[in-house]
Amino acid sequence: MEQWPFHDGNVHNLLDNRRIDFGHDVGHSLQMHSSLIRRLSMEQELEGHQGCVNAVAWNSNGSLLISGSDDALINIWSYSGRKLLHSIETGHSANIFCTKFIPESSDELVASGAGDAEVRLFNLSRLNGRGFNDGAITPSALYQCHTRRVKKLAFEVGNPNMVWSASEDGTLRQHDFREGTSCPPAGSSHQECRNVLLDLRYGAKRSLADPPRLTLALKSCDISSTRPHLLLVGGNDAFARLYDRRMLPPLTSCRKRMLPPTCVNYFCPMHLSDRGRSSLHLTHVTFSPNGEEVLLSYSGEHVYLMDVNHASGSSMQYTSGDASKLMTFTPVLNKLEHRPPLSGVFQNGLRSRGKTAAGIEKCRMLVEIAKRSLDNGTNIFHAIEACNEVLDGHGIDIGPTLRLECFCTRAALWLKRKWKNDAHMAIRDCHNARRIDSSSFRAHYCMAEALEQLGKHKEALDFAVAAQYLSPYDTMASEKVENIKKHLAAAEAEKSNKASDGSHKGEPRTGRVLSLSDILYRSEANSDALQDGPRSEREDSDFDEELELDFETLISGDEGRDVESNIFHGSLNLRIHRRGDSTRETGACGSPSSSSQNGVAYQPEAVIDMKRRYAGHCNVGTDIKQASFLGQRGEFVASGSDDGRWFIWEKQTGKLIKMLLGDGVVVNCVQSHPFDCFVATSGIDNTIKLWTPSAAVPSMAAGGSAGPEAANVLEAMESNQQKLCCNREAFLPFELLERFRMHDFSEGSLQPFECAQT
């Protein structure tokens, strides 16, 4: 497994270079060094909550840790003493989802947001030296203007007077402590609160080509620490949005719904932009420490890295229709891509500056390792990481010939591994390979296979025929063409049979009862066609009117759970409506037309594409799962997972560095210390885990020695990918359980029912 080093260098060399490179802060480099991360192990569990711990955050100097839980308590912990200092009864009537220290307040002010739609501010100086069981204290400020759960709070570095709250009601509100300590004011309703900074109640998009017309239930938000005017939000669609607060309109009330304001950038991986999945949504968005990158974590998907800054028209930016163009065969005029010369680059593709022939030889060796794994069908995961190392770690150091070979090899490896969206990754690699050499047989053949896995047989046939033309004596290409033709003929026959038997479509549909899982997952099971099946079922659906379902759950604290039988008792409130129904949540104010304004047709926005993907974990069961940067330089990426583990990857290459068991069920929160190599995690358990580099030997899994734990790591990741790729009906009991746990308070519920955890 240890075939190549990580990109943060050798610790000895870093220390030795202090005498040469005075401008380089060695402390930042060593805080989260790979050699320390591979020694991470659990040092201690902090006990003090009686429910799931949904939020953890450090103060600015790292001396205190704050946590919020389902028990509606805020706990303050000492970093140096590893002990509970204060436990505050907040008065929230539902789960706390976010809590943080207010900056520049001497750590005396803390804020919380919860499932009761409230934001509360507390002054710790009012505790008057009471013990760790401080009991209830009166909030310094109480904001009750949201109508749905508050999922995330954001602060501006250096600003002790404001807090921003993101809610599932589709609004992001700005609360200024100097203007008032309550909202709405006495005698008024929340409709009159003029604190709405972003009104996204008509902001959600089904796909890039569709105009925004549904409520964007906000799940996460963040403010850049280096450019605090930049605000990042994510919600229940595939697109993260970047706003410049200086360009936003003045604060408004929510009495009238407004068209969503213009944002600076949209962020979304290209292959997710046109899927139209109602269930695809973001669970966490965050800026990198330097503010130049953003990290997006998707439910039912992976973690993606994107650049904030981009040149207009760059390869990292795309528009509606570009995803389909990527899959359409068009002859490329140039046979070999002529890249602009790079200063200090040899003809063999190796940089002269500080590089030797050993670098190019290392890349060739890694490509050969990957090709052998592909031929043998073994160690596919590590072979992909070897290609990542070449392309992402040394991409500008190698020549076009080796890059072409590596792109084609990695594409074939994606197709053999078949994790979720691996086929889309293969399409990207094949496209890049064709840009280098338009006559590459392997690029065309792998593109045909990738499209075939996605059920796009017509497009696959074009590339297969091109591959056959490029290598007429290759039997693989001939067989591929024949197989695709058979699939096309079978699909046409099936379509004809449905057409001949389709007379029942004109008749009233009677006698058919849709189950809850049918309504919940029918559309995404068809639209999110798995990589091994066609999408004709969706196209030929005999449902003339698509249905959607909203549901809320109601339980009352811990008494809703029978601990012995592991049963939750509660109520379910269902609202079924037609897709695109303009009356949904319009209230009395009506809906502004977002599809056209003044007769001008809607023009889809340009979107910034992914730079890197981090895979191996599973994010399905909860919608508060975080992905975060580790350390002051943000050179590593971490995420919780539904299997009770949390994962750490090298940011530059996506290479998995560490996998640790952090919870009995699910890890949701991962927060690194501001200055030390120290991480706090939390999840469904009622404890907080503390992690330090205290293991005796470095390893990929906690407690193991280098090497033997590899099988366990791969087995865990394979299991997670199967959960992501299989029919989501398998997750129905657990998801309903989670929605019970993170409940909305609603009236008019249906009959109570029980949901057993599985």
C-alpha positions in Angstrom: 0.0 0.0 0.0 2.8 2.4 0.8 4.1 2.8 -2.8 4.4 6.6 -2.9 4.7 9.4 -0.3 2.1 12.1 0.4 2.5 15.6 -1.0 3.2 17.4 2.3 6.8 16.2 2.3 9.1 14.7 4.9 8.9 16.2 8.4 12.7 16.3 8.7 13.0 18.2 5.4 10.3 20.7 6.5 12.2 21.4 9.7 15.5 21.6 7.9 14.2 24.1 5.3 13.3 26.6 8.0 16.8 28.0 7.6 16.3 28.6 3.9 12.6 29.4 3.4 11.8 32.1 6.0 8.5 32.9 4.5 7.1 29.4 5.0 5.2 28.7 8.3 6.4 25.3 9.3 3.9 25.2 12.1 1.0 25.3 9.7 2.5 22.5 7.6 3.1 20.3 10.7 -0.3 20.8 12.3 -2.0 18.3 10.1 0.9 16.4 8.6 0.2 13.1 6.9 2.6 11.3 9.3 0.5 12.6 12.2 -2.9 11.9 10.6 -1.9 8.3 10.0 -1.3 7.9 13.8 -4.7 9.4 14.8 -6.5 7.3 17.4 -9.3 8.1 19.9 -7.9 9.6 23.1 -11.1 10.2 25.1 -14.9 10.3 25.0 -16.6 13.3 26.5 -19.8 12.4 28.3 -22.4 15.0 29.2 -25.2 14.8 26.7 -28.3 12.6 26.7 -29.0 12.6 23.0 -27.4 12.7 19.6 -24.7 15.4 19.4 -25.5 17.3 16.2 -23.0 20.2 16.4 -19.5 20.8 17.7 -17.3 23.9 17.2 -14.1 25.4 18.6 -13.6 29.0 19.8 -11.1 31.1 18.0 -8.0 30.1 20.1 -9.0 26.5 20.5 -9.2 26.6 24.3 -13.0 25.7 24.4 -15.3 23.3 22.6 -19.0 23.9 22.3 -21.6 21.2 21.5 -25.3 21.0 20.9 -27.6 18.0 21.1 -31.0 16.5 20.8 -31.3 17.0 24.6 -31.6 20.8 23.9 -28.4 21.3 26.0 -25.4 23.4 25.1 -22.2 22.1 26.7 -18.9 24.0 27.0 -15.8 21.8 27.3 -12.2 22.6 28.3 -9.6 21.6 25.7 -6.7 21.5 28.2 -8.6 19.7 30.9 -10.8 17.5 28.6 -13.7 18.2 30.9 -17.2 19.7 31.0 -17.2 23.3 32.2 -20.9 24.3 31.7 -24.1 22.6 30.7 -26.8 25.1 29.7 -30.5 24.3 29.4 -31.3 26.4 26.3 -35.1 26.3 26.4 -35.2 25.0 22.8 -38.2 22.6 22.4 -36.5 20.6 19.7 -33.1 19.3 18.6 -30.2 21.7 18.5 -28.6 21.5 15.0 -26.0 24.3 15.3 -24.2 26.2 18.0 -21.1 28.4 17.9 -19.1 31.0 19.8 -19.7 34.6 18.7 -16.3 36.0 17.5 -14.6 38.8 19.4 -16.9 38.4 22.4 -14.2 37.0 24.8 -16.1 33.7 24.4 -18.9 35.0 26.5 -21.6 34.9 23.8 -22.8 31.7 22.2 -25.7 31.2 19.7 -27.8 28.1 18.8 -30.3 27.2 16.2 -32.7 24.3 16.5 -35.6 22.3 15.1 -38.1 24.6 16.8 -37.2 27.3 14.2 -35.6 29.5 16.8 -32.2 31.2 17.1 -31.1 31.9 20.7 -28.2 34.0 22.0 -26.7 33.3 25.5 -24.3 35.3 27.6 -22.0 33.0 29.6 -21.0 35.7 32.0 -24.5 35.4 33.5 -23.6 31.9 34.8 -21.8 33.7 37.7 -19.3 30.9 38.4 -21.9 28.2 38.8 -20.9 24.6 38.3 -21.0 22.5 35.2 -24.7 21.7 35.7 -25.7 25.3 35.3 -29.4 24.7 34.5 -31.6 27.1 32.5 -30.6 30.7 31.8 -32.5 33.3 30.1 -31.4 34.0 26.5 -29.9 37.4 25.8 -31.7 37.4 22.5 -34.5 35.2 21.0 -35.3 35.2 17.3 -38.5 33.4 16.3 -38.9 34.6 12.8 -38.2 31.4 10.9 -41.0 29.0 10.2 -39.0 25.8 9.7 -36.0 24.2 11.2 -32.8 26.2 11.6 -30.0 24.0 10.2 -26.9 26.2 10.3 -25.5 29.4 11.7 -22.7 31.6 10.2 -20.5 34.3 11.6 -18.2 36.9 10.2 -14.7 36.9 11.6 -14.1 39.9 13.7 -17.8 40.9 13.9 -19.4 40.3 17.4 -22.7 42.0 16.5 -24.3 39.7 13.9 -25.3 36.1 13.3 -26.8 34.7 10.1 -29.2 31.7 10.2 -30.1 29.3 7.4 -33.5 27.6 7.6 -35.5 25.0 5.8 -38.2 27.7 5.3 -36.1 28.9 2.3 -34.7 32.1 3.9 -31.3 33.2 5.3 -31.8 35.9 7.9 -29.4 38.4 9.3 -29.8 39.1 13.1 -28.1 42.2 14.4 -27.8 42.2 18.2 -27.6 46.0 18.3 -31.1 46.4 16.7 -33.1 44.3 19.1 -33.0 41.2 21.3 -36.2 39.6 20.0 -37.8 39.0 16.7 -40.6 39.4 15.8 -41.2 42.4 18.0 -44.0 42.2 20.5 -47.4 42.4 18.9 -46.2 41.6 15.4 -45.9 38.4 13.3 -42.8 36.8 11.7 -44.1 38.1 8.4 -43.2 41.6 9.5 -39.5 40.9 10.4 -37.3 42.8 8.1 -34.2 40.6 8.4 -34.4 38.4 5.3 -31.1 38.6 3.5 -31.8 35.8 1.1 -35.3 34.8 0.1 -35.0 31.5 -1.8 -38.5 30.3 -1.4 -38.6 30.2 -5.2 -35.0 29.3 -5.5 -34.7 25.5 -5.9 -34.0 24.0 -9.4 -34.8 20.5 -10.6 -31.9 20.7 -13.0 -29.7 23.4 -14.5 -32.0 24.0 -17.5 -35.1 24.4 -15.3 -35.9 27.8 -13.8 -36.0 28.1 -10.0 -39.6 27.7 -8.8 -39.7 25.6 -5.6 -38.6 26.4 -2.1 -34.9 25.9 -1.5 -34.9 24.4 2.0 -31.5 25.6 3.2 -29.3 22.9 4.9 -26.0 24.7 5.3 -24.2 28.1 4.9 -20.7 29.6 5.4 -19.0 32.9 5.3 -15.5 33.2 3.9 -12.9 34.0 6.6 -10.7 35.8 4.1 -13.3 37.7 2.1 -16.3 38.0 4.5 -18.5 39.6 1.9 -18.8 36.1 0.2 -21.6 33.9 1.4 -22.1 30.3 0.5 -25.4 28.4 0.8 -26.6 24.9 0.0 -30.0 23.3 0.3 -32.4 20.7 -1.1 -31.1 20.8 -4.7 -27.8 20.0 -6.4 -26.5 23.5 -6.6 -24.4 25.4 -4.1 -24.7 29.2 -4.5 -22.1 31.9 -3.8 -23.4 35.4 -3.0 -21.6 38.7 -2.6 -23.4 40.4 0.4 -22.4 43.8 -1.0 -24.5 43.2 -4.1 -27.6 41.9 -2.4 -30.8 44.0 -2.0 -31.6 45.5 1.4 -33.1 43.4 4.1 -36.8 42.6 3.5 -39.7 40.9 5.3 -41.1 37.6 4.2 -44.5 39.1 3.6 -44.0 38.8 -0.2 -42.0 36.2 -1.9 -39.3 37.5 -4.2 -37.4 36.1 -7.1 -34.0 34.7 -6.0 -31.3 37.3 -6.2 -28.4 37.0 -8.6 -25.6 35.0 -7.3 -21.9 35.2 -8.1 -21.4 31.5 -8.8 -23.2 28.2 -8.9 -21.3 25.1 -8.0 -22.3 21.6 -9.0 -20.5 18.6 -10.6 -21.6 18.5 -14.2 -22.9 14.9 -14.1 -25.3 15.9 -11.3 -26.6 19.1 -12.9 -29.2 17.6 -15.2 -30.4 14.6 -13.2 -33.7 16.1 -12.0 -33.6 14.0 -8.8 -35.9 15.4 -6.1 -33.9 13.7 -3.4 -30.5 14.9 -4.4 -29.4 17.7 -2.0 -26.5 19.2 -0.1 -25.9 18.4 3.5 -22.9 20.7 4.1 -21.0 23.5 2.3 -17.8 25.2 3.5 -15.0 27.4 2.4 -11.4 26.4 2.6 -9.2 28.2 5.1 -7.7 30.4 2.4 -11.2 31.0 0.8 -10.1 29.9 -2.6 -12.0 26.6 -2.7 -15.3 25.2 -1.5 -16.3 21.7 -0.3 -19.7 20.2 -1.0 -21.2 17.1 0.6 -24.2 15.5 -1.0 -26.8 13.2 0.4 -26.7 9.9 -1.5 -23.5 11.1 -3.2 -19.9 11.9 -2.6 -17.8 14.9 -1.5 -16.6 17.4 -4.2 -14.0 20.1 -4.3 -14.4 23.2 -6.4 -12.5 26.4 -7.1 -14.1 29.7 -6.1 -12.2 31.8 -8.7 -12.3 30.9 -12.3 -11.6 32.5 -15.7 -14.8 33.0 -17.7 -15.0 30.2 -20.3 -12.5 28.0 -18.5 -12.8 24.3 -18.6 -14.0 24.3 -15.0 -17.2 26.2 -16.0 -20.1 24.8 -18.0 -23.6 25.6 -19.1 -26.8 23.7 -19.7 -26.4 21.1 -22.4 -22.6 20.6 -21.9 -23.1 17.3 -20.1 -25.0 15.9 -23.1 -22.4 17.3 -25.5 -19.7 15.4 -23.5 -21.5 12.2 -24.3 -22.1 12.9 -28.0 -19.6 11.8 -30.6 -18.0 14.6 -32.6 -14.8 14.1 -34.6 -11.9 16.1 -33.2 -9.9 17.8 -35.9 -6.5 17.8 -34.2 -4.8 14.5 -33.8 -2.5 15.6 -31.0 -3.3 18.3 -28.5 -0.7 21.1 -28.7 -0.4 22.5 -25.2 1.2 26.0 -24.7 4.8 25.6 -23.7 5.5 25.8 -19.9 8.5 27.6 -18.7 11.2 25.3 -17.4 9.8 22.1 -19.0 11.9 19.6 -20.7 10.8 17.8 -23.9 10.2 14.6 -22.0 7.5 16.5 -20.0 9.4 16.9 -16.7 9.9 20.2 -15.0 13.5 21.3 -14.8 12.9 23.4 -11.7 13.8 21.2 -8.7 12.9 18.0 -10.6 14.9 15.1 -11.8 14.4 12.1 -14.1 13.3 10.2 -11.1 10.0 12.1 -11.1 9.0 11.0 -14.6 10.2 7.5 -13.9 8.0 7.4 -10.8 5.0 8.4 -12.9 5.7 5.7 -15.5 6.1 3.1 -12.7 2.7 4.1 -11.2 1.0 3.8 -14.6 2.5 0.4 -15.1 1.2 -0.7 -11.7 -2.2 0.5 -12.6 -2.2 -1.3 -16.0 -1.1 -4.6 -14.3 -4.0 -4.2 -11.8 -6.4 -3.6 -14.7 -5.2 -6.7 -16.6 -5.3 -8.9 -13.5 -8.6 -7.4 -12.2 -7.0 -7.0 -8.7 -6.3 -4.0 -6.5 -8.5 -1.7 -8.5 -8.9 0.8 -5.8 -5.1 1.3 -5.3 -4.6 1.3 -9.1 -7.1 4.3 -9.4 -5.2 6.0 -6.6 -1.9 5.5 -8.5 -3.5 7.2 -11.6 -4.8 10.0 -9.4 -1.2 10.5 -8.1 0.1 10.8 -11.6 -2.7 13.1 -13.0 -3.5 15.2 -9.9 -0.1 15.1 -8.3 2.1 15.5 -11.4 -0.3 16.5 -14.1 1.7 19.5 -15.4 5.0 17.6 -15.0 4.3 14.8 -17.5 4.1 14.9 -21.3 0.9 14.2 -23.4 1.8 10.6 -24.2 1.9 9.5 -20.6 -1.1 11.6 -19.7 -3.1 10.0 -22.5 -2.1 6.5 -21.3 -3.0 7.4 -17.7 -6.4 8.9 -18.7 -7.3 5.7 -20.7 -6.1 3.4 -17.9 -8.0 5.2 -15.2 -11.2 5.3 -17.3 -11.0 1.5 -17.7 -10.4 1.2 -14.0 -13.5 3.3 -13.2 -15.6 1.1 -15.4 -14.3 -2.1 -13.7 -14.8 -0.8 -10.2 -18.4 0.5 -10.8 -18.8 2.6 -7.7 -21.6 5.3 -7.9 -20.9 7.7 -10.8 -17.6 5.9 -11.7 -19.0 5.7 -15.3 -19.3 9.5 -15.3 -15.7 9.8 -14.1 -14.7 7.5 -17.0 -16.5 9.8 -19.5 -14.5 12.7 -18.2 -11.2 10.8 -18.6 -12.1 9.6 -22.1 -13.0 13.1 -23.1 -9.7 14.4 -21.9 -7.9 11.6 -23.7 -9.7 12.4 -26.9 -8.6 16.1 -26.5 -5.0 14.8 -26.4 -5.3 12.3 -29.3 -8.6 12.1 -31.3 -7.5 8.8 -32.8 -7.1 7.0 -29.6 -8.8 3.6 -29.8 -8.8 3.1 -26.0 -10.5 6.5 -25.4 -13.3 5.7 -27.9 -13.8 2.1 -26.6 -13.9 3.1 -23.0 -16.3 5.9 -23.8 -18.6 3.4 -25.5 -18.5 1.1 -22.5 -19.2 4.0 -20.1 -22.2 5.2 -22.0 -23.4 1.6 -22.2 -23.2 1.3 -18.4 -25.4 4.4 -18.2 -27.9 3.0 -20.6 -27.2 5.5 -23.4 -26.9 2.9 -26.1 -27.4 5.2 -29.1 -24.5 7.4 -28.0 -22.4 4.4 -27.1 -22.9 2.9 -30.6 -21.4 6.0 -32.2 -18.2 5.7 -30.1 -18.1 2.0 -30.6 -18.3 2.3 -34.3 -15.5 5.0 -34.2 -13.4 2.6 -32.2 -14.0 -0.2 -34.7 -13.0 2.2 -37.5 -9.8 3.2 -35.7 -8.8 -0.5 -35.1 -10.7 -2.6 -37.7 -9.0 -5.8 -36.7 -9.7 -5.6 -33.0 -12.3 -8.1 -32.0 -13.3 -6.3 -28.8 -14.6 -3.3 -30.8 -16.5 -5.6 -33.2 -18.1 -7.4 -30.3 -18.9 -4.1 -28.5 -20.7 -2.8 -31.6 -22.8 -6.0 -31.9 -23.7 -6.1 -28.2 -24.9 -2.5 -28.3 -26.9 -3.1 -31.4 -28.6 -6.1 -29.7 -29.4 -3.8 -26.7 -30.9 -1.2 -29.0 -33.0 -3.8 -30.8 -34.2 -5.2 -27.5 -35.1 -1.7 -26.3 -37.0 -0.9 -29.5 -38.9 -4.2 -29.3 -39.8 -3.5 -25.7 -41.0 0.0 -26.6 -43.1 -1.3 -29.4 -44.7 -3.9 -27.1 -45.6 -1.1 -24.6 -47.0 1.0 -27.4 -49.2 -1.9 -28.6 -50.4 -2.6 -25.1 -50.8 1.1 -24.2 -54.6 1.3 -24.7 -55.1 1.2 -21.0 -53.4 4.6 -20.6 -56.5 6.3 -22.0 -58.7 4.5 -19.5 -59.3 5.6 -16.0 -56.8 4.1 -13.7 -58.5 2.1 -11.0 -57.5 -0.5 -8.5 -53.9 0.6 -8.2 -52.7 1.6 -4.7 -49.3 3.4 -4.4 -47.2 2.4 -1.4 -45.3 5.0 0.6 -42.0 3.8 -0.9 -43.6 4.0 -4.4 -44.4 7.7 -3.9 -41.1 8.5 -2.2 -38.7 6.8 -4.5 -40.4 6.1 -7.8 -39.2 9.2 -9.6 -35.6 8.9 -8.4 -35.4 5.2 -9.0 -36.2 5.9 -12.6 -34.4 9.2 -13.2 -31.3 8.2 -11.3 -30.7 5.2 -13.5 -27.9 3.2 -12.0 -24.8 2.7 -14.1 -25.8 -0.8 -15.2 -29.3 0.0 -16.5 -31.2 2.0 -19.1 -33.6 4.8 -18.4 -36.4 3.7 -20.8 -38.7 2.9 -17.8 -38.7 6.6 -16.9 -39.3 7.7 -20.4 -42.2 5.3 -21.0 -43.7 5.8 -17.6 -47.5 5.4 -17.6 -47.8 8.0 -14.8 -49.2 11.0 -16.6 -48.9 13.2 -13.5 -45.8 12.9 -11.3 -46.4 13.1 -7.6 -44.2 14.4 -4.8 -44.6 14.0 -1.2 -43.7 16.2 1.8 -43.9 14.8 5.2 -43.3 16.0 8.7 -42.8 14.0 11.9 -43.7 14.6 15.5 -42.3 13.1 18.6 -42.0 14.5 22.1 -38.5 14.3 23.4 -36.9 11.1 24.6 -40.3 9.6 25.7 -41.0 9.0 22.0 -38.5 6.1 22.1 -38.9 2.7 23.6 -35.3 1.9 24.5 -35.8 -1.8 25.1 -37.6 -2.5 21.8 -35.7 0.2 19.9 -39.0 1.6 18.6 -39.9 5.2 18.0 -43.5 6.4 18.5 -44.7 9.4 16.6 -47.0 10.8 14.0 -46.6 11.3 10.3 -48.1 14.3 8.4 -48.2 13.7 4.6 -48.8 16.3 1.9 -49.0 14.9 -1.6 -49.1 17.3 -4.5 -48.5 17.2 -8.3 -45.0 18.0 -9.4 -44.6 21.6 -10.3 -47.9 22.6 -8.7 -47.7 26.4 -8.5 -50.0 26.4 -5.5 -47.4 24.7 -3.3 -46.6 26.9 -0.3 -47.6 30.1 -2.2 -49.6 31.5 0.6 -51.8 34.5 0.0 -49.2 36.4 -1.9 -49.0 34.3 -5.0 -45.9 33.3 -6.9 -43.8 35.5 -9.1 -43.0 34.0 -12.5 -39.5 32.8 -12.5 -39.6 31.1 -15.9 -39.9 34.3 -17.7 -39.9 38.0 -16.8 -41.0 40.7 -19.1 -41.4 38.1 -21.9 -37.7 37.1 -21.7 -37.1 33.4 -21.7 -35.2 31.9 -18.8 -31.4 31.6 -19.5 -29.7 28.9 -17.3 -26.7 30.1 -15.4 -23.1 29.0 -15.9 -21.9 26.6 -13.2 -18.4 25.8 -11.8 -17.6 22.1 -12.2 -15.9 19.8 -9.8 -12.1 19.8 -9.4 -11.9 16.6 -7.3 -14.1 13.9 -5.8 -13.7 12.1 -2.5 -15.3 8.7 -2.2 -15.5 5.8 0.2 -18.0 7.0 2.8 -21.8 6.8 2.8 -24.0 9.9 3.3 -27.7 8.8 3.2 -29.2 8.5 6.6 -28.8 12.1 8.0 -29.0 15.6 6.4 -26.5 17.3 8.8 -23.4 15.3 7.7 -20.4 17.5 7.4 -17.4 17.5 5.2 -14.5 19.7 6.4 -11.0 20.8 5.7 -8.4 19.8 8.3 -5.7 22.1 9.6 -4.9 25.8 9.0 -3.8 25.0 5.4 -6.7 22.7 4.6 -4.5 20.1 2.9 -6.8 17.3 4.0 -10.5 16.6 3.7 -12.6 14.7 6.2 -16.2 13.5 6.3 -18.5 11.4 8.5 -20.3 8.4 7.3 -23.4 6.3 7.9 -21.3 3.2 8.9 -20.1 4.9 12.1 -16.7 5.8 10.6 -15.1 8.9 9.4 -12.7 9.3 6.5 -9.7 11.5 5.7 -8.4 12.1 2.2 -5.4 14.0 0.8 -7.0 17.0 -0.8 -4.7 17.3 -3.8 -5.0 13.7 -5.0 -8.1 12.3 -3.3 -6.0 9.5 -1.8 -7.5 7.9 1.3 -5.2 8.5 4.3 -7.2 7.3 7.3 -10.5 5.6 8.2 -11.5 5.6 11.9 -14.5 4.1 13.8 -16.1 7.1 15.5 -19.7 6.2 16.4 -22.0 3.3 17.0 -24.3 4.3 14.2 -23.4 7.5 12.2 -20.6 10.2 12.4 -22.1 13.6 11.4 -19.6 16.2 12.7 -15.8 16.5 12.1 -14.1 19.6 13.4 -10.3 20.0 13.7 -8.6 22.1 16.3 -7.5 25.6 15.1 -3.8 25.0 15.8 -3.1 21.5 17.1 -3.3 18.1 15.5 -6.5 17.3 17.3 -10.0 16.5 16.0 -13.4 16.3 17.6 -16.2 14.2 16.1 -19.8 13.4 17.0 -22.9 11.7 15.7 -25.8 9.5 16.9 -24.0 8.5 20.1 -24.4 10.9 23.0 -20.6 11.3 23.4 -18.0 13.4 21.7 -14.8 11.6 20.6 -11.4 13.3 20.7 -8.6 12.2 18.4 -4.9 12.7 18.7 -1.8 11.3 16.9 -1.1 8.8 19.7 -1.1 5.5 17.9 2.2 3.5 18.2 2.4 2.9 14.4 1.0 4.8 11.4 -1.8 3.0 9.6 -4.8 3.5 7.3 -7.2 2.2 10.0 -7.2 3.1 13.6 -5.3 0.7 15.8 -3.9 -1.4 12.9 -0.4 -1.7 11.7 0.7 -0.7 8.2 -0.6 -3.2 5.7 -2.9 -5.8 7.2 -5.9 -3.6 7.7 -6.1 -2.9 3.9 -8.7 -5.6 3.4 -11.0 -4.2 6.1 -10.7 -0.7 4.6 -11.7 -1.8 1.2 -14.5 -4.0 2.5 -15.9 -1.0 4.4 -15.8 1.2 1.4 -17.3 -1.4 -0.9 -20.2 -1.8 1.6 -20.7 1.9 1.6 -20.8 2.1 -2.2 -23.4 -0.7 -2.3 -25.6 1.4 0.0 -25.2 4.4 -2.3 -25.9 2.5 -5.5 -28.7 0.1 -4.4 -32.4 1.0 -4.5 -33.1 3.6 -1.8 -36.1 1.7 -0.5 -33.5 -0.3 1.5 -32.9 2.9 3.5 -36.6 3.8 4.1 -36.8 2.5 7.7 -33.6 4.3 8.7 -34.4 7.5 6.9 -37.8 7.6 8.6 -36.2 7.0 11.9 -33.8 9.9 11.3 -36.7 12.2 10.2 -38.4 11.3 13.5 -35.2 12.1 15.4 -34.7 15.4 13.6 -38.4 16.3 13.6 -40.6 19.2 12.6 -43.5 20.3 14.9 -46.6 20.2 12.8 -50.4 19.9 13.4 -53.0 17.8 11.7 -50.8 14.6 11.8 -52.1 11.3 10.6 -52.5 8.3 12.8 -49.4 7.5 15.0 -47.2 4.7 13.8 -44.1 2.9 14.9 -40.8 2.9 13.1 -38.2 0.3 14.1 -34.6 1.0 13.6 -32.8 -1.4 11.2 
